[in-house]
Amino acid sequence: MRLTYRQFNHIGLKRLNNEDAAGIVEIDKGLLSVVCDGLGGSKAGDIASKTAVESIIASFSSSDTHDYIEKIRSAVMHANKTIFDRAINNSLLSGMATTVEVLFLKDYTAYWAHIGDSRIYILKNRKLKLLTKDHSLVQRLVDEGYLTLKEAENHPNKNIIMRALGDNLNVEIDLSKMKILPEDENLFFICSDGITTVMNNAEIEMILSSNPDNLQAIENEIAAVVTQRGAPDNYTFILIKVE
């Protein structure tokens, strides 16, 4: 399995701080990717996201287990405790938290963890599928039948998160895995909500599928669309092509 990838991070056009963070590392003959979007604004959301990325990569790298779901779970829980403890011990960091997406690709298998409203997608044979479900107030209202998906797209409370890394010591993590068939054309897209608040899934699919072999062209087009629409938030994404 050969992997090519690109990482993009931008402060956007309206924010004074960049609270997004991301990291990619080749390890154990696989590829580990992390995207985090810090919460808390003046309460050091940027520190929360950077701490999460660094802690997850370090913990995953130092673990000897080959149970990759457990390896990811343990790394995320370690990051959660690190953020929680830092916030407890420093009043300036009180209340900080972050979303987190972790994706590990190895031997035609994808393993992932998810907390918050950043997202992991797969473009399989040029059809987009969302692998995660937002832990947000709006998603809960959709699940309970109070909102339609169309109403949810522009809901004023889209930014309210129901679950985040660092919120408490017993945070619940969504964990899953899937097999990747070598004959399929697969492209993974991990992003913060700075992308999905200005682009819908159909638009993301169109851009990813228009030129799936040219990651630079995809990166340029996504950045151009977000900028054209005012880039109201920090925005970060990782593209990974499976060959």
MIDOSE-1310 file (N, C-alpha, C; in nm, 2 decimals, decimal comma, always signed):
residues 243
mrlt	+0,09/-0,12/+0,00/+0,00/+0,00/+0,00/+0,09/+0,12/+0,00; +0,08/+0,21/-0,10/+0,15/+0,33/-0,11/+0,06/+0,45/-0,08; +0,11/+0,54/+0,00/+0,03/+0,65/+0,04/+0,10/+0,78/+0,00; +0,02/+0,87/-0,06/+0,07/+1,01/-0,08/-0,02/+1,10/-0,01
yrqf	+0,03/+1,21/+0,05/-0,05/+1,30/+0,13/-0,01/+1,44/+0,13; -0,10/+1,53/+0,17/-0,07/+1,67/+0,18/-0,15/+1,72/+0,31; -0,09/+1,82/+0,37/-0,15/+1,88/+0,49/-0,16/+2,03/+0,47; -0,28/+2,09/+0,51/-0,30/+2,23/+0,49/-0,36/+2,29/+0,61
nhig	-0,31/+2,41/+0,66/-0,36/+2,48/+0,77/-0,35/+2,63/+0,75; -0,47/+2,70/+0,78/-0,47/+2,84/+0,76/-0,55/+2,91/+0,87; -0,51/+3,03/+0,91/-0,58/+3,10/+1,01/-0,72/+3,15/+0,97; -0,74/+3,16/+0,83/-0,87/+3,22/+0,78/-0,85/+3,37/+0,77
lkrl	-0,97/+3,44/+0,75/-0,96/+3,58/+0,72/-1,03/+3,66/+0,84; -1,09/+3,60/+0,94/-1,16/+3,67/+1,04/-1,10/+3,65/+1,18; -1,02/+3,55/+1,20/-0,98/+3,51/+1,34/-0,84/+3,57/+1,36; -0,81/+3,60/+1,49/-0,68/+3,66/+1,53/-0,59/+3,55/+1,57
nned	-0,64/+3,43/+1,61/-0,56/+3,32/+1,65/-0,60/+3,20/+1,57; -0,50/+3,11/+1,55/-0,52/+2,99/+1,48/-0,53/+2,87/+1,58; -0,66/+2,83/+1,60/-0,68/+2,72/+1,70/-0,68/+2,58/+1,64; -0,66/+2,57/+1,51/-0,64/+2,44/+1,45/-0,50/+2,39/+1,46
aagi	-0,49/+2,26/+1,46/-0,35/+2,20/+1,46/-0,37/+2,07/+1,39; -0,26/+2,02/+1,33/-0,26/+1,89/+1,26/-0,12/+1,84/+1,26; -0,11/+1,71/+1,23/+0,02/+1,64/+1,22/+0,01/+1,51/+1,15; +0,11/+1,48/+1,07/+0,12/+1,35/+1,00/+0,26/+1,29/+1,03
veid	+0,26/+1,16/+1,06/+0,38/+1,09/+1,08/+0,38/+0,95/+1,02; +0,48/+0,91/+0,95/+0,49/+0,77/+0,90/+0,55/+0,69/+1,02; +0,48/+0,59/+1,06/+0,53/+0,51/+1,17/+0,48/+0,36/+1,15; +0,56/+0,27/+1,20/+0,52/+0,12/+1,20/+0,47/+0,08/+1,06
kgll	+0,54/+0,13/+0,95/+0,50/+0,10/+0,82/+0,36/+0,14/+0,78; +0,31/+0,24/+0,85/+0,18/+0,30/+0,83/+0,18/+0,45/+0,84; +0,07/+0,51/+0,83/+0,06/+0,66/+0,83/-0,04/+0,70/+0,94; +0,00/+0,79/+1,03/-0,08/+0,84/+1,14/-0,11/+0,99/+1,11
svvc	-0,24/+1,02/+1,11/-0,28/+1,16/+1,08/-0,37/+1,21/+1,20; -0,35/+1,34/+1,24/-0,43/+1,39/+1,35/-0,47/+1,53/+1,31; -0,60/+1,57/+1,33/-0,65/+1,70/+1,31/-0,73/+1,74/+1,43; -0,70/+1,86/+1,48/-0,77/+1,91/+1,60/-0,81/+2,05/+1,58
dglg	-0,93/+2,09/+1,64/-0,98/+2,23/+1,63/-1,00/+2,27/+1,78; -0,92/+2,36/+1,83/-0,93/+2,40/+1,97/-1,05/+2,48/+2,00; -1,11/+2,46/+2,12/-1,22/+2,53/+2,17/-1,18/+2,61/+2,29; -1,25/+2,72/+2,31/-1,22/+2,81/+2,43/-1,18/+2,95/+2,40
gska	-1,14/+2,98/+2,27/-1,11/+3,11/+2,24/-0,99/+3,16/+2,32; -1,02/+3,26/+2,40/-0,92/+3,32/+2,49/-0,87/+3,23/+2,60; -0,94/+3,12/+2,61/-0,90/+3,01/+2,71/-0,81/+2,91/+2,64; -0,73/+2,95/+2,55/-0,62/+2,87/+2,50/-0,66/+2,75/+2,42
gdia	-0,76/+2,77/+2,33/-0,80/+2,66/+2,24/-0,68/+2,62/+2,15; -0,59/+2,72/+2,12/-0,48/+2,68/+2,03/-0,38/+2,59/+2,11; -0,37/+2,61/+2,24/-0,28/+2,53/+2,32/-0,34/+2,39/+2,33; -0,47/+2,38/+2,35/-0,54/+2,25/+2,35/-0,52/+2,17/+2,23
skta	-0,54/+2,23/+2,11/-0,52/+2,15/+1,99/-0,38/+2,11/+1,96; -0,28/+2,20/+1,99/-0,14/+2,16/+1,97/-0,10/+2,05/+2,07; -0,15/+2,07/+2,19/-0,11/+1,96/+2,29/-0,17/+1,83/+2,25; -0,29/+1,83/+2,20/-0,36/+1,70/+2,16/-0,28/+1,64/+2,05
vesi	-0,24/+1,71/+1,94/-0,17/+1,65/+1,83/-0,03/+1,60/+1,88; +0,04/+1,68/+1,95/+0,17/+1,63/+2,00/+0,16/+1,51/+2,09; +0,06/+1,51/+2,18/+0,05/+1,40/+2,28/+0,01/+1,27/+2,21; -0,09/+1,28/+2,12/-0,13/+1,16/+2,05/-0,02/+1,10/+1,96
iasf	+0,05/+1,18/+1,89/+0,16/+1,13/+1,81/+0,27/+1,06/+1,90; +0,30/+1,13/+2,01/+0,41/+1,07/+2,10/+0,36/+0,94/+2,17; +0,24/+0,94/+2,21/+0,18/+0,82/+2,28/+0,17/+0,71/+2,18; +0,12/+0,73/+2,06/+0,10/+0,63/+1,96/+0,24/+0,57/+1,92
sssd	+0,34/+0,66/+1,91/+0,47/+0,62/+1,87/+0,54/+0,53/+1,97; +0,51/+0,56/+2,09/+0,58/+0,49/+2,20/+0,52/+0,35/+2,24; +0,40/+0,33/+2,19/+0,32/+0,21/+2,23/+0,37/+0,09/+2,15; +0,38/-0,03/+2,22/+0,43/-0,15/+2,15/+0,32/-0,24/+2,10
thdy	+0,20/-0,21/+2,13/+0,09/-0,30/+2,09/+0,06/-0,29/+1,94; +0,02/-0,40/+1,88/-0,02/-0,40/+1,74/-0,18/-0,40/+1,73; -0,25/-0,38/+1,84/-0,39/-0,36/+1,84/-0,41/-0,21/+1,81; -0,43/-0,18/+1,69/-0,43/-0,03/+1,65/-0,54/+0,05/+1,70
ieki	-0,66/-0,02/+1,72/-0,77/+0,05/+1,78/-0,74/+0,09/+1,93; -0,68/-0,01/+2,00/-0,65/+0,01/+2,14/-0,53/+0,12/+2,14; -0,44/+0,11/+2,05/-0,33/+0,20/+2,04/-0,38/+0,35/+2,03; -0,48/+0,37/+1,94/-0,54/+0,50/+1,92/-0,62/+0,54/+2,04
rsav	-0,70/+0,45/+2,09/-0,78/+0,48/+2,21/-0,69/+0,53/+2,33; -0,58/+0,46/+2,35/-0,49/+0,49/+2,46/-0,43/+0,63/+2,44; -0,39/+0,65/+2,31/-0,32/+0,78/+2,28/-0,42/+0,90/+2,30; -0,54/+0,88/+2,26/-0,64/+0,99/+2,27/-0,67/+1,01/+2,42
mhan	-0,68/+0,90/+2,50/-0,71/+0,92/+2,64/-0,59/+0,98/+2,71; -0,47/+0,95/+2,67/-0,35/+1,02/+2,73/-0,36/+1,17/+2,70; -0,39/+1,20/+2,58/-0,40/+1,34/+2,54/-0,51/+1,41/+2,62; -0,62/+1,34/+2,64/-0,73/+1,40/+2,71/-0,69/+1,44/+2,86
ktif	-0,62/+1,34/+2,92/-0,58/+1,37/+3,06/-0,47/+1,48/+3,06; -0,39/+1,48/+2,96/-0,28/+1,59/+2,96/-0,35/+1,73/+2,95; -0,45/+1,74/+2,86/-0,52/+1,87/+2,84/-0,60/+1,90/+2,97; -0,67/+1,81/+3,02/-0,75/+1,83/+3,14/-0,66/+1,87/+3,26
drai	-0,55/+1,81/+3,28/-0,46/+1,84/+3,39/-0,40/+1,98/+3,38; -0,36/+2,01/+3,25/-0,30/+2,15/+3,23/-0,41/+2,26/+3,26; -0,53/+2,23/+3,22/-0,64/+2,33/+3,24/-0,67/+2,34/+3,39; -0,66/+2,23/+3,46/-0,69/+2,24/+3,61/-0,58/+2,31/+3,68
nnsl	-0,46/+2,30/+3,64/-0,34/+2,36/+3,71/-0,30/+2,50/+3,66; -0,37/+2,55/+3,57/-0,34/+2,68/+3,52/-0,47/+2,76/+3,49; -0,50/+2,86/+3,57/-0,63/+2,93/+3,55/-0,65/+2,99/+3,42; -0,54/+3,03/+3,35/-0,54/+3,09/+3,22/-0,59/+2,99/+3,11
lsgm	-0,57/+2,86/+3,14/-0,61/+2,76/+3,05/-0,74/+2,69/+3,08; -0,81/+2,74/+3,19/-0,93/+2,68/+3,23/-1,04/+2,67/+3,12; -1,10/+2,56/+3,11/-1,20/+2,55/+3,01/-1,16/+2,51/+2,87; -1,03/+2,50/+2,84/-0,98/+2,47/+2,71/-1,01/+2,32/+2,68
attv	-1,04/+2,30/+2,55/-1,07/+2,17/+2,50/-1,05/+2,17/+2,35; -1,07/+2,05/+2,28/-1,05/+2,05/+2,14/-1,12/+1,93/+2,08; -1,16/+1,95/+1,95/-1,21/+1,83/+1,87/-1,08/+1,75/+1,84; -1,11/+1,62/+1,80/-0,99/+1,54/+1,75/-1,04/+1,44/+1,65
evlf	-0,96/+1,43/+1,55/-0,97/+1,32/+1,45/-0,84/+1,25/+1,44; -0,84/+1,12/+1,45/-0,71/+1,04/+1,44/-0,74/+0,93/+1,33; -0,65/+0,92/+1,23/-0,67/+0,82/+1,13/-0,53/+0,75/+1,11; -0,53/+0,62/+1,12/-0,41/+0,54/+1,10/-0,44/+0,44/+0,99
lkdy	-0,35/+0,45/+0,88/-0,36/+0,36/+0,77/-0,25/+0,27/+0,76; -0,28/+0,14/+0,75/-0,17/+0,04/+0,74/-0,23/-0,09/+0,69; -0,16/-0,16/+0,59/-0,20/-0,29/+0,54/-0,34/-0,29/+0,49; -0,38/-0,19/+0,41/-0,51/-0,18/+0,36/-0,62/-0,18/+0,46
tayw	-0,59/-0,12/+0,58/-0,69/-0,11/+0,68/-0,68/+0,04/+0,74; -0,80/+0,10/+0,76/-0,81/+0,23/+0,82/-0,87/+0,22/+0,96; -0,80/+0,28/+1,05/-0,84/+0,28/+1,19/-0,86/+0,43/+1,23; -0,97/+0,46/+1,30/-0,99/+0,60/+1,34/-1,06/+0,62/+1,47
ahig	-1,04/+0,75/+1,52/-1,10/+0,79/+1,64/-1,16/+0,93/+1,61; -1,27/+0,96/+1,68/-1,34/+1,09/+1,65/-1,41/+1,14/+1,78; -1,38/+1,27/+1,81/-1,45/+1,35/+1,91/-1,48/+1,49/+1,86; -1,60/+1,53/+1,86/-1,63/+1,67/+1,82/-1,70/+1,69/+1,69
dsri	-1,67/+1,80/+1,62/-1,73/+1,82/+1,49/-1,64/+1,84/+1,37; -1,51/+1,81/+1,39/-1,42/+1,79/+1,28/-1,46/+1,66/+1,22; -1,41/+1,63/+1,10/-1,47/+1,51/+1,02/-1,36/+1,43/+0,95; -1,39/+1,31/+0,93/-1,32/+1,22/+0,84/-1,41/+1,17/+0,73
yilk	-1,37/+1,19/+0,61/-1,44/+1,14/+0,49/-1,35/+1,04/+0,41; -1,42/+0,96/+0,33/-1,34/+0,88/+0,23/-1,41/+0,90/+0,10; -1,34/+0,93/+0,00/-1,38/+0,93/-0,14/-1,35/+0,79/-0,20; -1,45/+0,71/-0,21/-1,42/+0,57/-0,26/-1,48/+0,56/-0,40
nrkl	-1,39/+0,54/-0,50/-1,44/+0,53/-0,64/-1,52/+0,66/-0,68; -1,47/+0,77/-0,63/-1,53/+0,91/-0,66/-1,66/+0,93/-0,60; -1,70/+0,85/-0,50/-1,82/+0,88/-0,42/-1,78/+0,91/-0,28; -1,83/+1,02/-0,22/-1,79/+1,06/-0,09/-1,88/+1,00/+0,02
kllt	-1,81/+0,95/+0,13/-1,88/+0,90/+0,24/-1,82/+0,96/+0,37; -1,91/+1,01/+0,46/-1,87/+1,07/+0,58/-1,86/+0,95/+0,68; -1,74/+0,93/+0,74/-1,71/+0,82/+0,84/-1,74/+0,86/+0,98; -1,76/+0,99/+1,01/-1,78/+1,03/+1,15/-1,92/+1,10/+1,16
kdhs	-1,97/+1,11/+1,28/-2,09/+1,18/+1,31/-2,06/+1,29/+1,41; -2,10/+1,42/+1,37/-2,07/+1,53/+1,46/-2,13/+1,51/+1,60; -2,05/+1,55/+1,70/-2,09/+1,55/+1,84/-2,13/+1,70/+1,87; -2,24/+1,74/+1,81/-2,29/+1,88/+1,82/-2,43/+1,88/+1,86
lvqr	-2,48/+2,00/+1,90/-2,62/+2,02/+1,94/-2,70/+2,00/+1,82; -2,66/+2,06/+1,71/-2,74/+2,05/+1,58/-2,76/+1,91/+1,54; -2,65/+1,83/+1,54/-2,66/+1,69/+1,50/-2,76/+1,61/+1,59; -2,76/+1,65/+1,72/-2,85/+1,58/+1,82/-2,99/+1,62/+1,78
lvde	-3,02/+1,74/+1,75/-3,15/+1,78/+1,71/-3,20/+1,71/+1,58; -3,10/+1,69/+1,49/-3,14/+1,61/+1,37/-3,17/+1,47/+1,40; -3,09/+1,41/+1,49/-3,11/+1,27/+1,53/-3,24/+1,25/+1,60; -3,28/+1,35/+1,67/-3,41/+1,35/+1,75/-3,53/+1,39/+1,67
gylt	-3,51/+1,43/+1,54/-3,62/+1,47/+1,46/-3,67/+1,61/+1,47; -3,59/+1,70/+1,54/-3,63/+1,84/+1,55/-3,59/+1,92/+1,43; -3,49/+1,88/+1,36/-3,43/+1,95/+1,25/-3,41/+1,86/+1,13; -3,43/+1,91/+1,01/-3,40/+1,84/+0,89/-3,25/+1,87/+0,86
lkea	-3,19/+1,78/+0,78/-3,05/+1,81/+0,74/-3,03/+1,94/+0,67; -3,13/+1,98/+0,59/-3,13/+2,11/+0,53/-3,13/+2,23/+0,63; -3,22/+2,21/+0,73/-3,23/+2,32/+0,83/-3,10/+2,32/+0,91; -3,03/+2,21/+0,93/-2,91/+2,20/+1,01/-2,80/+2,27/+0,95
enhp	-2,79/+2,28/+0,81/-2,68/+2,34/+0,74/-2,66/+2,48/+0,78; -2,76/+2,56/+0,81/-2,74/+2,70/+0,84/-2,80/+2,74/+0,98; -2,80/+2,64/+1,07/-2,86/+2,67/+1,20/-2,76/+2,76/+1,28; -2,82/+2,86/+1,35/-2,73/+2,95/+1,43/-2,65/+2,89/+1,54
nkni	-2,68/+2,77/+1,58/-2,61/+2,70/+1,69/-2,52/+2,59/+1,64; -2,48/+2,60/+1,52/-2,39/+2,49/+1,46/-2,26/+2,47/+1,54; -2,22/+2,58/+1,60/-2,09/+2,57/+1,67/-2,09/+2,51/+1,81; -2,21/+2,48/+1,86/-2,21/+2,42/+1,99/-2,18/+2,27/+1,99
imra	-2,07/+2,24/+2,06/-2,02/+2,10/+2,07/-2,07/+2,03/+2,19; -2,11/+1,91/+2,18/-2,16/+1,83/+2,30/-2,05/+1,74/+2,36; -1,94/+1,72/+2,28/-1,84/+1,64/+2,34/-1,70/+1,69/+2,28; -1,60/+1,70/+2,37/-1,47/+1,75/+2,33/-1,36/+1,69/+2,41
lgdn	-1,24/+1,68/+2,35/-1,12/+1,63/+2,42/-1,08/+1,73/+2,53; -1,06/+1,69/+2,65/-1,02/+1,78/+2,76/-1,14/+1,83/+2,85; -1,26/+1,80/+2,80/-1,38/+1,84/+2,88/-1,39/+1,77/+3,02; -1,36/+1,64/+3,02/-1,36/+1,57/+3,14/-1,27/+1,44/+3,13
lnve	-1,24/+1,38/+3,24/-1,15/+1,27/+3,23/-1,21/+1,14/+3,17; -1,34/+1,13/+3,16/-1,40/+1,01/+3,11/-1,47/+1,04/+2,97; -1,40/+1,12/+2,89/-1,46/+1,15/+2,76/-1,49/+1,02/+2,68; -1,60/+1,02/+2,60/-1,63/+0,91/+2,52/-1,57/+0,93/+2,38
idls	-1,51/+0,82/+2,33/-1,44/+0,83/+2,20/-1,52/+0,74/+2,10; -1,55/+0,79/+1,98/-1,60/+0,71/+1,87/-1,48/+0,64/+1,81; -1,47/+0,51/+1,80/-1,36/+0,43/+1,74/-1,42/+0,33/+1,64; -1,35/+0,32/+1,53/-1,39/+0,23/+1,43/-1,27/+0,19/+1,33
kmki	-1,30/+0,10/+1,24/-1,20/+0,06/+1,14/-1,27/+0,00/+1,02; -1,20/+0,00/+0,91/-1,26/-0,06/+0,79/-1,14/-0,11/+0,70; -1,18/-0,21/+0,62/-1,08/-0,26/+0,52/-1,09/-0,18/+0,40; -0,97/-0,17/+0,33/-0,96/-0,09/+0,20/-0,92/-0,19/+0,10
lped	-1,00/-0,20/-0,01/-0,97/-0,30/-0,12/-0,87/-0,23/-0,21; -0,76/-0,31/-0,24/-0,66/-0,25/-0,33/-0,71/-0,21/-0,47; -0,81/-0,27/-0,52/-0,86/-0,24/-0,65/-0,95/-0,11/-0,65; -0,99/-0,06/-0,53/-1,07/+0,06/-0,53/-0,98/+0,18/-0,53
enlf	-1,04/+0,29/-0,58/-0,97/+0,42/-0,58/-1,01/+0,49/-0,45; -0,92/+0,52/-0,35/-0,96/+0,57/-0,22/-0,88/+0,70/-0,19; -0,95/+0,80/-0,15/-0,89/+0,92/-0,10/-0,95/+0,96/+0,03; -0,87/+0,98/+0,13/-0,92/+1,02/+0,26/-0,91/+1,17/+0,28
fics	-1,01/+1,23/+0,34/-1,01/+1,38/+0,36/-1,05/+1,40/+0,51; -0,96/+1,46/+0,58/-0,98/+1,49/+0,73/-0,98/+1,64/+0,74; -1,08/+1,70/+0,80/-1,09/+1,85/+0,81/-1,16/+1,90/+0,93; -1,12/+2,02/+0,96/-1,19/+2,10/+1,07/-1,32/+2,16/+1,02
dgit	-1,40/+2,21/+1,11/-1,53/+2,27/+1,06/-1,51/+2,40/+0,99; -1,39/+2,45/+0,99/-1,37/+2,57/+0,90/-1,39/+2,54/+0,76; -1,39/+2,42/+0,72/-1,42/+2,37/+0,58/-1,57/+2,35/+0,57; -1,63/+2,27/+0,66/-1,76/+2,22/+0,64/-1,87/+2,33/+0,68
tvmn	-1,83/+2,44/+0,74/-1,93/+2,55/+0,76/-1,95/+2,63/+0,64; -1,86/+2,62/+0,54/-1,87/+2,70/+0,42/-1,89/+2,61/+0,29; -1,87/+2,48/+0,31/-1,88/+2,39/+0,19/-1,97/+2,27/+0,24; -2,06/+2,23/+0,15/-2,14/+2,11/+0,19/-2,08/+1,99/+0,13
naei	-2,13/+1,87/+0,16/-2,07/+1,74/+0,12/-2,07/+1,73/-0,03; -2,17/+1,78/-0,10/-2,17/+1,76/-0,25/-2,06/+1,84/-0,31; -2,03/+1,96/-0,25/-1,92/+2,04/-0,31/-1,79/+1,98/-0,28; -1,77/+1,92/-0,16/-1,65/+1,85/-0,13/-1,63/+1,73/-0,22
emil	-1,73/+1,66/-0,24/-1,72/+1,54/-0,34/-1,68/+1,59/-0,48; -1,74/+1,69/-0,52/-1,71/+1,74/-0,66/-1,57/+1,78/-0,67; -1,51/+1,85/-0,57/-1,37/+1,89/-0,58/-1,28/+1,77/-0,57; -1,30/+1,68/-0,47/-1,21/+1,57/-0,45/-1,22/+1,47/-0,57
ssnp	-1,33/+1,46/-0,63/-1,35/+1,36/-0,74/-1,30/+1,42/-0,88; -1,29/+1,55/-0,89/-1,26/+1,61/-1,02/-1,12/+1,58/-1,06; -1,03/+1,56/-0,96/-0,89/+1,53/-1,00/-0,82/+1,46/-0,88; -0,87/+1,34/-0,85/-0,82/+1,27/-0,73/-0,67/+1,23/-0,72
dnlq	-0,61/+1,23/-0,84/-0,47/+1,20/-0,84/-0,38/+1,32/-0,82; -0,43/+1,44/-0,82/-0,35/+1,56/-0,80/-0,39/+1,63/-0,67; -0,32/+1,59/-0,57/-0,35/+1,65/-0,43/-0,33/+1,80/-0,43; -0,22/+1,84/-0,49/-0,19/+1,99/-0,49/-0,31/+2,06/-0,56
aien	-0,37/+2,02/-0,67/-0,48/+2,08/-0,73/-0,60/+2,09/-0,64; -0,63/+1,98/-0,57/-0,74/+1,97/-0,48/-0,72/+2,07/-0,36; -0,60/+2,07/-0,31/-0,56/+2,17/-0,20/-0,59/+2,31/-0,25; -0,54/+2,34/-0,36/-0,56/+2,48/-0,41/-0,70/+2,52/-0,43
eiaa	-0,78/+2,42/-0,48/-0,92/+2,46/-0,51/-1,00/+2,47/-0,38; -0,98/+2,38/-0,29/-1,05/+2,40/-0,16/-1,01/+2,53/-0,09; -0,89/+2,56/-0,09/-0,84/+2,69/-0,03/-0,90/+2,81/-0,10; -0,91/+2,80/-0,23/-0,97/+2,91/-0,31/-1,12/+2,93/-0,28
vvtq	-1,19/+2,82/-0,26/-1,34/+2,82/-0,23/-1,36/+2,88/-0,09; -1,28/+2,83/+0,00/-1,30/+2,88/+0,14/-1,27/+3,03/+0,15; -1,16/+3,07/+0,08/-1,12/+3,21/+0,08/-1,23/+3,30/+0,01; -1,28/+3,25/-0,10/-1,39/+3,32/-0,17/-1,51/+3,34/-0,09
rgap	-1,54/+3,25/+0,01/-1,66/+3,26/+0,09/-1,62/+3,32/+0,23; -1,51/+3,39/+0,23/-1,48/+3,47/+0,35/-1,40/+3,41/+0,46; -1,37/+3,28/+0,45/-1,29/+3,21/+0,55/-1,31/+3,26/+0,69; -1,44/+3,24/+0,74/-1,47/+3,30/+0,87/-1,40/+3,23/+0,99
dnyt	-1,35/+3,12/+0,97/-1,28/+3,04/+1,08/-1,15/+2,99/+1,03; -1,07/+2,94/+1,13/-0,95/+2,87/+1,09/-0,99/+2,75/+1,01; -0,91/+2,70/+0,91/-0,95/+2,58/+0,84/-0,82/+2,50/+0,81; -0,84/+2,37/+0,83/-0,73/+2,27/+0,82/-0,78/+2,14/+0,76
fili	-0,70/+2,08/+0,67/-0,74/+1,96/+0,62/-0,61/+1,87/+0,58; -0,64/+1,74/+0,58/-0,53/+1,65/+0,53/-0,59/+1,56/+0,42; -0,52/+1,55/+0,31/-0,56/+1,46/+0,20/-0,46/+1,34/+0,20; -0,52/+1,22/+0,19/-0,43/+1,10/+0,18/-0,49/+1,01/+0,07
kve	-0,40/+0,99/-0,03/-0,44/+0,91/-0,15/-0,38/+0,77/-0,12; -0,47/+0,66/-0,14/-0,42/+0,53/-0,12/-0,40/+0,47/-0,26; -0,28/+0,42/-0,28/-0,25/+0,36/-0,42/-0,19/+0,22/-0,40
